[in-house]
Amino acid sequence: MNILDQYIKFCKKRKDYHRRKSNEIKLKSPHSRYIINHNRYADMHESIERWFEDYKENPHLMNQSADDLFSINPLDLEGLDQEVADELSLSDGDIFDAQIKQLLQIAGRPLDLNELIIGSFRKFNTKYKRAQLTARIHKLVSKGLIEVEGKGVYKLAESSSNEETGKVES
């Protein structure tokens, strides 16, 4: 039994206890303020129990901030209906840019063109020509998302390394 199941079990027990106590008091003293208190505690535990059950079923939805909810990561369209994904205006260039940024983030260090070509193939099974890769990188450099570390060596820009990889910039 994992920790979520233990929390759910605990909340159920507490909810049942307070419902039972409320009913017992109601039989002895129908106007007692303790009935209200026990019902309030039972409702509270039921609410917490529902939250844990929802979290258990959809943990990725429970952790989303407003930024995550509206971000478009071309590499992470999982969970979207195909109809919704088809309506997005994402170009191959957007996907390519996100792949480059993700490779640099994964490496955690500057990469040269050879490493980016190899990484693209190994991670994304994508083959890029050197000229095509250079052109995309220079576009990302001009946007301030990637910085030139040396001749043919690139790293994530400081502002970009704090953000989630792959978000499309407007």
C-alpha positions in Angstrom: 0.0 0.0 0.0 1.6 3.3 -1.1 1.4 6.5 0.9 -1.6 7.9 -1.1 -3.6 4.8 -0.3 -2.7 5.2 3.4 -3.9 8.8 3.4 -7.1 7.8 1.6 -7.7 5.0 4.1 -7.0 7.4 7.0 -9.5 10.0 5.7 -12.2 7.4 5.2 -11.8 6.1 8.7 -11.9 9.6 10.2 -14.9 10.5 8.0 -16.8 7.3 9.1 -15.9 8.0 12.7 -17.3 11.5 12.6 -20.5 10.4 10.8 -21.0 7.6 13.3 -20.5 10.0 16.2 -22.8 12.6 14.7 -25.5 9.9 14.4 -25.0 8.7 17.9 -25.3 12.2 19.4 -28.3 12.9 17.2 -30.1 10.0 18.8 -29.3 11.2 22.4 -29.5 14.9 21.9 -30.9 16.1 18.6 -30.0 19.8 19.1 -26.4 19.3 20.3 -23.8 21.6 18.7 -21.5 18.5 18.6 -23.6 17.2 15.7 -22.6 20.2 13.6 -18.9 19.8 14.6 -18.8 16.1 13.8 -20.5 16.7 10.4 -18.1 19.5 9.6 -15.1 17.2 10.4 -16.6 14.4 8.3 -17.1 16.7 5.4 -13.6 18.0 5.7 -12.1 14.5 5.7 -14.3 13.5 2.7 -13.1 16.5 0.8 -9.4 15.6 1.5 -10.1 12.0 0.6 -11.6 13.1 -2.8 -8.5 15.3 -3.4 -6.2 12.3 -2.8 -8.2 10.1 -5.1 -8.2 12.7 -7.8 -4.5 13.2 -7.4 -4.0 9.4 -7.6 -5.9 9.2 -10.9 -4.3 12.3 -12.5 -1.1 13.4 -10.7 0.1 15.5 -13.7 -3.1 17.6 -13.7 -2.8 18.4 -10.0 0.7 19.8 -10.2 0.1 22.2 -13.1 0.7 25.9 -12.5 -1.0 28.5 -14.8 2.2 28.6 -16.9 2.3 24.9 -17.4 -1.4 24.9 -18.3 -0.9 27.3 -21.2 2.6 26.4 -22.3 3.2 24.8 -25.7 6.1 22.4 -25.7 6.3 20.8 -29.1 8.0 17.8 -27.6 5.3 17.2 -25.0 1.9 17.2 -26.6 1.1 13.9 -24.8 -2.4 13.9 -23.4 -3.9 16.2 -26.0 -6.6 14.9 -28.3 -5.5 14.5 -31.9 -8.1 17.1 -33.0 -6.6 19.7 -30.6 -3.0 18.8 -31.6 -4.0 19.2 -35.3 -5.3 22.8 -34.6 -1.9 24.0 -33.1 0.2 26.0 -35.5 3.6 24.3 -34.7 6.1 24.2 -37.5 8.9 21.7 -37.9 11.2 24.6 -36.9 9.4 24.9 -33.6 10.0 21.2 -32.9 13.6 21.5 -34.0 14.2 24.5 -31.7 12.7 22.6 -28.8 14.9 19.6 -29.5 18.1 21.7 -29.5 17.1 23.4 -26.3 16.3 20.1 -24.6 19.6 18.6 -25.7 21.5 21.5 -24.2 19.5 21.3 -21.0 20.0 17.5 -20.7 23.8 17.9 -21.2 24.0 20.7 -18.7 27.1 22.0 -20.5 28.0 23.6 -23.8 27.7 21.3 -26.8 29.4 21.5 -30.2 27.7 20.9 -33.5 28.9 17.3 -33.7 27.4 16.5 -30.3 24.1 18.2 -31.2 23.9 16.1 -34.4 24.6 12.9 -32.5 22.3 13.8 -29.7 19.4 14.7 -32.1 19.8 11.3 -33.7 20.1 9.3 -30.5 17.4 11.1 -28.5 14.9 12.0 -31.2 15.9 9.7 -34.1 16.2 12.8 -36.2 18.9 13.4 -38.9 19.9 17.0 -39.4 22.4 18.5 -41.9 25.1 20.6 -40.4 24.0 23.7 -42.3 20.4 23.3 -41.2 21.5 22.9 -37.6 23.7 25.9 -37.8 20.9 28.1 -39.2 18.5 27.0 -36.5 21.1 27.6 -33.8 21.8 31.1 -35.1 18.0 31.8 -35.0 17.9 30.7 -31.3 21.0 32.9 -30.6 19.3 35.9 -32.1 16.3 35.3 -29.9 18.6 35.1 -26.9 17.6 31.5 -26.0 21.1 30.1 -26.8 24.6 31.7 -26.3 27.7 31.1 -28.3 30.4 29.6 -26.1 33.1 29.4 -28.7 33.4 28.5 -32.4 30.7 25.9 -33.1 30.0 25.5 -29.3 26.7 26.6 -27.8 25.0 26.7 -24.4 21.6 27.6 -23.1 21.2 31.3 -22.3 21.0 32.0 -18.6 17.4 33.2 -18.8 16.5 30.1 -20.9 18.1 27.6 -18.5 15.7 28.6 -15.7 12.7 27.9 -17.9 11.2 24.7 -18.9 12.8 23.3 -22.1 10.8 23.5 -25.3 8.4 26.3 -24.6 7.7 28.2 -27.8 8.6 31.9 -27.6 6.4 34.4 -29.3 
